[in-house]
């Protein structure tokens, strides 16, 4: 809920920043609303290609764990080359060792899902424009920004979903100087977008955004196994079961304490591939629908 409040705060800031452009440029200055719908893709310790130690890039993609992503935002366009976006995105990311044939990952047999709620602000640069008849254009954009997001990894056991962070599956809260990880973190969204006019005030497009994060716990896996007996005693039976689900556990094989469970050297990342629809706000003579932004009497905000 706090991210939603921050999002509306960003929107208010966008709408009330006083225009510093000269009078002849007011025709460029306008706002757009944008909607997103598409897929989400996770790159982390779980799943991946049939190669241990992958760099968690798109080459490590598992289509079987594709999730959804939806969202909305507001764009403030300053001129034909530069604009800024405030976005609120909701997504579901997943990862599973069942989708890889790498021996280590396959035997580890872990899986997760997590809801993502993200607020981000990006700076968009128009790097290429194709102008067509009737003033319709096509644009290729590059962008980078900052974001904050919340996540909550869960695992399924016998048809029931369990929150993993409270279970301390790697000994968090039991090992000195290893507290339970924070479920709110930051990221750097960057990527490319393509859009084209469908009318004088509307656009549709496609956008690919990578998220470089600063946490390795979106999938609840990062470092080493903790003593399973101590974990079960301290945090309950489900903590021990969900910490170690190796394929041989039913035969009594339990991973040794401090043996590798994940790779702490590389943080988790995720990406969105989304279709977009955006429409522009018009301005009245002398004033826009946002009173603090003024337009010249003989200008209309018709330029894209």
C-alpha positions in Angstrom: 0.0 0.0 0.0 2.9 2.4 0.7 4.1 2.0 -2.8 0.8 3.2 -4.1 1.0 6.3 -2.0 4.5 6.9 -3.3 3.2 6.4 -6.9 0.5 9.0 -6.4 3.1 11.3 -4.9 5.2 11.0 -8.0 2.2 11.7 -10.2 1.4 14.9 -8.2 5.1 16.0 -8.6 4.9 15.4 -12.3 1.8 17.4 -12.6 2.9 20.4 -10.5 6.5 21.0 -11.6 6.5 24.4 -13.1 7.3 24.6 -16.8 10.6 26.3 -17.5 10.5 26.2 -21.3 10.2 29.2 -23.4 6.8 30.3 -24.8 7.3 28.8 -28.3 8.0 25.4 -26.8 4.8 25.1 -24.7 3.2 23.1 -27.6 5.6 20.2 -26.7 4.9 20.2 -23.0 2.1 17.6 -22.2 1.2 14.6 -20.3 0.3 11.0 -21.3 -1.3 8.2 -19.4 0.1 4.7 -20.2 -1.1 1.2 -19.5 1.0 -2.0 -19.5 0.2 -5.7 -19.9 2.5 -8.5 -20.6 4.8 -11.2 -19.2 7.4 -11.4 -16.4 10.6 -13.4 -16.4 12.9 -14.3 -13.5 16.6 -14.8 -13.5 18.0 -16.1 -10.3 19.3 -19.2 -8.4 16.4 -21.4 -9.2 15.8 -23.0 -12.6 17.7 -21.7 -15.6 19.5 -23.4 -18.4 21.4 -26.7 -18.2 24.6 -25.0 -17.0 25.6 -24.5 -13.4 26.8 -21.0 -12.6 24.8 -19.2 -15.3 25.0 -15.4 -15.2 21.2 -15.0 -14.8 20.8 -13.2 -18.2 18.1 -13.7 -20.8 20.2 -16.7 -22.0 19.1 -18.3 -18.7 15.4 -18.0 -19.6 12.8 -20.7 -18.7 9.6 -20.1 -20.7 7.9 -22.6 -18.4 8.1 -20.2 -15.5 6.7 -17.1 -17.4 4.5 -14.9 -15.2 2.3 -11.9 -15.8 2.8 -8.2 -15.4 0.3 -5.3 -15.5 0.6 -1.7 -14.6 -0.1 2.0 -15.3 1.8 5.2 -15.3 2.0 8.8 -16.3 4.5 10.3 -18.8 5.6 13.9 -18.8 7.0 14.8 -22.2 9.3 17.9 -22.3 10.2 17.9 -26.0 10.5 15.5 -28.9 13.6 13.9 -27.4 13.1 13.6 -23.7 10.4 12.6 -21.3 10.0 11.0 -17.8 7.7 8.2 -16.6 6.3 7.3 -13.2 5.1 3.6 -13.2 3.3 1.3 -10.8 3.7 -2.4 -11.8 2.3 -5.6 -10.4 3.7 -8.9 -11.5 4.1 -12.5 -10.6 7.6 -14.2 -11.0 8.4 -17.8 -10.6 11.4 -20.2 -10.7 11.8 -23.9 -10.5 14.6 -26.4 -10.6 12.3 -28.8 -12.4 12.9 -26.9 -15.7 16.7 -27.6 -15.8 18.8 -30.7 -16.4 21.8 -29.3 -14.6 22.6 -32.0 -12.1 23.1 -29.7 -9.1 20.0 -27.6 -9.7 17.9 -30.7 -10.6 18.8 -32.5 -7.4 18.2 -29.4 -5.3 14.6 -29.5 -6.4 13.5 -26.1 -5.1 10.8 -23.8 -6.5 9.1 -20.6 -5.6 6.6 -17.9 -6.7 6.5 -14.2 -5.6 4.3 -11.3 -6.2 6.1 -8.1 -7.2 4.9 -4.6 -6.5 7.1 -2.0 -8.1 7.2 1.8 -8.2 9.8 3.2 -10.7 10.7 6.5 -12.3 12.6 6.5 -15.6 14.1 9.0 -18.0 13.2 8.2 -21.6 15.2 9.3 -24.6 13.9 9.1 -28.2 16.8 7.7 -30.1 15.1 7.2 -33.5 11.9 8.5 -35.1 10.3 7.6 -38.4 7.8 10.2 -39.6 5.0 9.1 -41.9 2.1 10.8 -43.6 -0.7 12.6 -41.7 1.8 13.4 -38.9 2.0 9.8 -37.6 5.3 8.7 -36.3 7.2 5.6 -35.0 9.6 6.0 -32.2 12.4 3.9 -30.7 13.2 4.7 -27.0 15.9 3.9 -24.6 15.5 4.5 -20.9 17.0 4.0 -17.4 15.7 4.9 -14.0 15.4 3.9 -10.4 12.7 1.8 -8.6 11.6 0.3 -5.3 9.8 -3.0 -5.1 8.3 -5.5 -2.6 8.5 -9.3 -3.0 7.3 -12.2 -0.9 8.7 -15.7 -1.9 6.4 -18.6 -1.4 6.8 -22.4 -1.9 4.2 -25.0 -2.5 4.1 -28.2 -0.4 1.3 -30.7 -0.8 -1.0 -28.1 -2.4 -0.5 -25.4 0.2 1.6 -22.2 -0.2 4.0 -21.1 2.5 5.7 -17.8 3.0 9.4 -18.5 3.1 11.0 -15.4 4.7 9.5 -16.1 8.2 10.9 -19.7 8.0 14.6 -18.5 7.8 15.5 -21.4 5.4 19.2 -20.5 5.4 19.4 -19.9 9.1 18.5 -16.3 9.1 17.8 -15.2 12.6 19.7 -18.1 14.0 23.2 -17.4 12.7 25.0 -14.4 14.3 24.9 -11.3 12.2 22.5 -12.9 9.7 19.1 -11.3 10.2 16.1 -12.2 8.1 16.2 -10.5 4.7 14.2 -7.4 3.9 11.3 -8.0 1.5 11.6 -4.4 0.1 14.5 -3.6 -2.1 15.7 -1.3 -4.9 16.4 -1.8 -8.6 17.6 -0.2 -11.7 15.1 -0.5 -14.6 16.5 -0.1 -18.1 15.6 -1.2 -21.6 14.1 -0.3 -25.0 10.6 0.6 -26.2 9.0 1.0 -29.6 5.7 2.8 -30.2 3.7 4.2 -33.1 0.7 6.5 -33.5 -2.8 5.1 -34.0 -4.4 8.5 -33.9 -3.3 12.1 -33.2 -3.4 11.5 -29.4 -2.9 7.7 -29.0 0.0 5.3 -29.3 0.5 1.6 -28.9 3.9 -0.1 -28.5 6.1 -2.8 -27.1 8.6 -2.4 -24.2 11.3 -4.6 -22.8 12.6 -3.7 -19.4 15.3 -5.5 -17.4 15.5 -5.0 -13.7 18.9 -5.0 -12.0 18.2 -5.6 -8.4 20.1 -5.3 -5.1 18.8 -8.4 -3.4 19.6 -12.2 -3.9 16.5 -13.3 -2.0 13.6 -12.9 -4.4 13.6 -16.7 -4.7 14.6 -17.2 -1.0 17.9 -18.9 -2.1 21.3 -17.3 -1.8 24.0 -18.9 0.3 24.4 -22.2 2.1 22.2 -24.9 3.8 21.8 -24.6 7.5 21.7 -27.5 9.9 18.3 -29.0 9.1 17.7 -30.5 12.5 18.4 -27.2 14.3 16.3 -25.3 11.8 13.4 -27.7 12.3 13.8 -27.4 16.1 13.9 -23.6 16.0 11.4 -22.7 13.3 9.2 -25.7 12.9 8.9 -28.7 10.6 8.0 -26.8 7.5 11.1 -24.7 7.8 13.3 -27.9 7.6 11.2 -29.4 4.7 11.2 -26.3 2.5 14.9 -25.5 3.2 16.0 -28.9 1.8 13.8 -30.6 -0.8 16.6 -32.6 -2.5 15.4 -35.5 -4.6 17.0 -38.0 -2.2 15.4 -36.6 1.0 12.7 -39.3 1.1 15.6 -41.8 1.3 17.0 -40.0 4.3 19.6 -37.9 2.6 19.8 -34.4 4.0 22.2 -31.7 2.8 25.1 -31.0 5.0 25.3 -27.7 6.9 27.3 -25.0 5.1 27.1 -26.9 1.7 26.2 -24.7 -1.2 22.5 -23.9 -1.7 22.8 -20.9 -4.0 25.2 -18.4 -5.4 25.6 -15.2 -3.3 27.9 -13.5 -5.8 25.1 -12.6 -8.2 21.9 -10.9 -7.3 18.5 -11.9 -8.6 17.1 -10.1 -11.6 13.8 -10.0 -13.5 12.4 -8.6 -16.7 9.1 -7.5 -18.2 8.0 -7.7 -21.9 4.8 -5.6 -22.2 2.4 -4.2 -24.7 1.6 -0.5 -24.0 -1.2 1.8 -24.8 -0.9 5.5 -24.1 -3.0 8.6 -24.7 -2.2 12.3 -24.4 -3.8 14.9 -22.2 -4.9 18.0 -24.1 -4.5 21.6 -22.9 -6.9 24.5 -22.9 -6.1 28.0 -24.0 -3.9 29.8 -21.5 -4.2 27.0 -18.9 -4.2 23.2 -18.9 -6.4 20.9 -16.8 -3.6 21.2 -14.2 -3.8 24.9 -13.1 -0.1 25.4 -12.3 1.0 24.7 -15.9 0.1 27.5 -18.4 0.0 27.6 -22.2 0.1 30.6 -24.5 -3.2 31.9 -25.7 -2.5 31.1 -29.4 -0.9 27.6 -28.8 -2.5 24.2 -28.5 -0.7 21.1 -27.3 -1.2 19.1 -30.4 2.4 18.1 -31.1 3.3 14.5 -30.1 
